[in-house]
Amino acid sequence: MEAQLPTSPDAPAGPVHDPFRPSAHTGLLIAALRARAATFASDSGLDMGLGSGTVLAVLGQIGVRRLFGVDIDPDALNATASLLRTLDMTDRATLRQGSLWEPVEGQRFSVIAANLPQFAADEPADPDHTPYWSSAGEDGRRFMDPFLAGLDRHLLPDGVALIAHNVFLGQDRTAALLRRDGLTCQAVAETSVLLHPRKAAMLNPALRARGPACGIHRVGCYDFIDVQVLEIRRATP
Ligand SMILES: C[S@@+](CC[C@H](N)C(=O)[O-])C[C@H]1O[C@@H](n2cnc3c(N)ncnc32)[C@H](O)[C@@H]1O
């Protein structure tokens, strides 16, 4: 039986060992979604890479009517379904298992949110989460690049995407990819995130050597990476 910690008197407690526990990246992304909610249409929203489903639930809380979510990990769909049940959002949601755009091919959305795996490591690096959670190859772009390549054909004409984006990925590189499809990006939030020591040890050494120049900071024995939320829209002519 999973041990439970009390949260508040009227809320069910969450599991102590939760492989889908939302992270500091999640927190930054949901704060940006709330702050920017008045600037995008609310007919349909997609959360790419559901995990616990927290980001999808926040889309629902800010008034997005039809909710769609994708994850490669079937257990993430179960976790999301369970969270949405507690929030009475099940009727508004469609959850699909599969990789990136494949499960929603042919669909377009008013708002797309994503906190994809984007840690620069080849092996699973996150000791607290599932093996799918975090690692994305030596530059961290294994999932980011195909995600960005599909955005244009999945955003409605006035659609907006908000994505968590590690600074070491290089905003210029992301902007150049988006520009080819007539999209632009701007950072609307930024913070520094403490790395678990085991995760810090797995960070690509070439990137680590670049240090603050690419948003990687060491403070004594503590390692931080900077993370942004990028807001992506169609460029105005
Ligand atoms: C960093 S976690 C973020 C989870 C959640 N959105 C959050 O912010 O807490 C990344 C999620 O992407 C999922 N994922 C990994 N590879 C994927 C892929 N190819 N297609 C869709 N989802 C993927 C993982 O299973 C994981 O749930």
The ligand as an ORCA input file, in Angstrom:
! r2SCAN-3c Opt
* xyz 0 1
  C       9.423     16.386    -18.436
  S       8.041     15.314    -18.413
  C       6.727     16.530    -18.234
  C       5.415     15.982    -17.770
  C       4.339     17.025    -17.468
  N       3.928     17.733    -18.664
  C       4.824     18.009    -16.435
  O       5.126     19.146    -16.789
  O       4.907     17.650    -15.245
  C       7.948     14.841    -20.119
  C       6.793     13.924    -20.486
  O       6.896     13.646    -21.896
  C       6.626     12.280    -22.131
  N       7.276     11.863    -23.387
  C       8.555     11.426    -23.580
  N       8.767     11.146    -24.871
  C       7.607     11.417    -25.532
  C       7.204     11.333    -26.887
  N       8.039     10.910    -27.843
  N       5.932     11.688    -27.206
  C       5.061     12.115    -26.248
  N       5.396     12.202    -24.936
  C       6.648     11.885    -24.575
  C       7.154     11.566    -20.903
  O       6.553     10.293    -20.731
  C       6.807     12.574    -19.789
  O       5.531     12.300    -19.268
*
